[in-house]
Every structure is written in C-alpha cells, then in structure tokens.
C-alpha cells in the first residue's frame, strides 16, 4: 500500500478513485502514567507518556485506514490527514483519513 499526503503518487497514474477511507482509535493512559504526566507539567518539557500514547494511536489508526482501503481494492491512499480530539480527560481520539485510489505505472 502506497501512503502519501499529497494529491498524487509521483510516477503513477490514478486509474480509479474509491473515495474516502478512515481509521480511528481512542486511547488513554492508565492512572499511574497519568499522574506522572501531571507531575511533569509542573516542571515543563515533553510529556513522554502522551507522546508514546499518540504514536501508538497513530499507528493503529493508519492500520485501520489501510484495511478499509484494501477492502475496496485500492493500492494507494492519497491526501492522508490526521485529526485528534479530546474525548474525555486523559483520553484522545486519533483519526487518519485519506482518499483510496488504484494506481498504475505511467
């Protein structure tokens, strides 16, 4: 599967457009890591617990988006974007979405 965040795949021709595909997940950290993250906000700096959580969530969302595209017969996803939102305190939704297409050599 080819994944790009532009509207074409360089060196390829778009043969068919299947439409939008997406994948999402909602993640939270357990209370222990949430407390550590809260303490880290006092001294400043990167909150590594949340960075790791969002990295994992992004990979899951991408994987689900790819499965959606593959189920439609696509071999590439163009215009990939990410969105995140807070669902509740200490829980975030991460969504990956793009346009599923079938590409061939030019």
Buried (B, 14 or more C-beta within 10 A) or exposed (E): EEBBEEEBBEEBEBEEEBEBBBBBBBBBBEEEBBEEBEEBEEEEEEBEBBEEBBEEBBEBBBEBBBEBBBEEEBBBBBBBEBEBEEEEEBBBBBBBBBBBBBBEEE
